[in-house]
């Protein structure tokens, strides 16, 4: 029952409901069924697990025969009913996410409670119960990891830490713009990364602070620091160490965000920006997280992989940075022509009108690659593997651009 009061479950559910409600009649009908309310417009702000629990308790009490030998509902029946409602909320959340084209499931699918009969009883018939790709595996692991971390660091404690933080946020977007004006090349977000699931260890003699300083010396506008330990051998200690070492480049916390709590945590560790992945997060989650980012001084880099995700993000106000990842989520093949495809025609026009800075990601190894994505409309690039593997990362940046872009 602990999960019923979790802010994560509540937020995920009602934000998905809100963002899909007017476009998904089937899901709206199922929602009304599961909380047993009349057919009238639903205010998503009260569509939380706590509300469902309250309605369920009222339903159980109202259906008990007054004065009969049945008496009040047993604690076992209440627990079972609440478990059913919580499971149904999760099933509806997943259905609404899929209706937005979101391919990465936030959590492993679970079987319904014993003897379940209801609007979602056939949902799992053809559902895969193992991760479909490495990103989904990472997200499932991250959900468990964050749940455990939240027990050690409450949101209130993180907010108090921010009130007394000694490191004011640095201008991530401003640094990229300044670099572009100074060099004539896309602003470089250089990635401090020891390893990856697909490539293994990229640099054996990995010292995050030394790598960061070499990047800054070579002309990087900003730095991206991997903080995932299990799959990338990163850490928040690396992020803190770089921040405290006197590196002036703004820092992107390269983490897999599945909960708004992570935004506060990243900021307390010295992050100036965070990554939000459209393949993982539904629209209202992203809207909500962007609002939090602005409130606590973070810049959001929103990552897309295809046309559907790009269209979703262009419909959201307040996005300053959109990263185009050239890696296919199903095959994991890299094709930098994906950048050109997503910036053609009306999408490109809308991006220019909204003055969004586009960041090219994945598959960038040579000066020709940089020229290609720059011609497509990219004003910044995020690069890790091709420079971190070099003996001297400063020289790696020079080789990437085909010239020295280090500051005077």
Protein Blocks (a to p, Z undefined) as FASTA:
>chain_A
ZZmmpmklmmmmmmmmmmmmmmmmklmmmmmmmnopadddddfklmcfklmmmmmmmmmm
mmpcghianlpadfklmmmmmmmmmmmmmmmmmmmmmmnopabdfbdcddddehiacfkl
mmmmmgcfbdfbfklmmmmmmmmmmmmmmmmmcfklmmmmmmmpcbdcddfklmmmmmmm
mnopacddddddfbdfklopablblcfklmmmmmmmnopabdcddfbfklnopafklmmm
mmmnopabdcddddddfbfklmmmmmmnopabdcddfklmcfklmmmmmmmmmmnopacd
dddfbfklmmmmmmpghiabdcddfbdfklopacfklmmmmmgcjllmmmmmnopacdde
ehiabfklmmmmmmnopabdcdfklmmmpmblmlmmmmmnopafbdZZ
